[in-house]
Amino acid sequence: MRCLLFLLMLTISVCAFGPGALCDAPAASVTPPAPVMDEPADEPLPDVSVFNGEDPHTQGMALGAWGSGGAVKTQEQRLEGAWGIKISSQGLYSGGRVDFSQPVTLFANGRHANRYLQFAFLFVGANDKVLVNPAASTEYTWTDVEPYWKPKANKMRFVFVSDTGATIEITEPTGPIDPDDNWMRLAVPMTKLKGTDDANEFNLKRLIICADTPVTFYLGSMRLVTDAEPISVDPIDPRTVAIMDTQYFVAQARGGVSSLKYSWDFDSSNGIQSESTDRIAKCTYTKGGEFTVTLTVSDADGIKAPVTVSSVITVTD
């Protein structure tokens, strides 16, 4: 009996502390840290609404001022639902503040290159938006140029504060106002939320929104979206024109939710240069000949690959 007991204790001792020659003990499971996903996931993430016109207060959103600006809920203007958020800004360091009682997870398990927080803004005041009409009134009748509206503000500044206190400032250019509903969409890439203590996740506790000029505007929606649409640009039609006739060139480009930049060169013989950065550019040729016009459309955030198109313009004396 004592021999059997000794053998049993010896077996238990080897299993617990030995190299595993007499029995196989399961190895401990080690979970590796989540990677920072700078590449898109195999399956696109679903859209997530952060604000969609519900009463901000019942949604746990506290609105207030940052500097001499302000943010209040309103039913004056709304995109969807019954409520909007009215924001006043006096400059890039003055605007509206949104505090979330329950932090909003912008990403977990790493950033996705195709993930954006998209905003819808409305500018209604006579001094809060401008009409872009490159063609003079006498030229408008024979050009294909359509005027469009854009905000008076050229840049929007966002300050993201996480539940751990990490603070990231991001500035994005404004874009044209959608003629179908008069709202301007602007998307902030989540890849810009870098430099945090925990780069694998960001839980938004506070958001500050400012513009680069004194302006009042409305926030109609905020949503997390996935966008992998590449930049595409329509070709430039070749044309024959007379010397000293002003020519208008319109960039027709798409890039999903990304903010786009434009660069025009009107004569490639002296090298490709950025002679205009407007979506609608104009040029007057002062001598005859053939000239190659080049348009490059790029992502303002540098995430998507740029696209270049060109065409030959024949100028007659």
Secondary structure, 3 states (H helix, E strand, C coil): CHHHHHHHHHHHHHHHHCCCCCCCCCCCCCCCCCCCCCCCCCCCCCCEEEECCCCCCCCCEEEEEECCCEEEEECCCCCCCCCEEEEEECECCEEEEEEEEEEEEEECCCCCCCEEEEEEEECCCCCCEEEECCCCHHHHCCCCCCCEEEECCCEEEEEEEECCCCEEEEEEECCCCCCCCCEEEEEEEHHHCCCCCCCCCEEEEEEEEEECCCEEEEEEEEEEEECCCCCEECCCCCEEEECCCEEEEECCEECCCCCEEEEEECCHHHCCCCCECCCEEEEECCCCEEEEEEEEEEECCCCCCCEEEEEEEEEEC
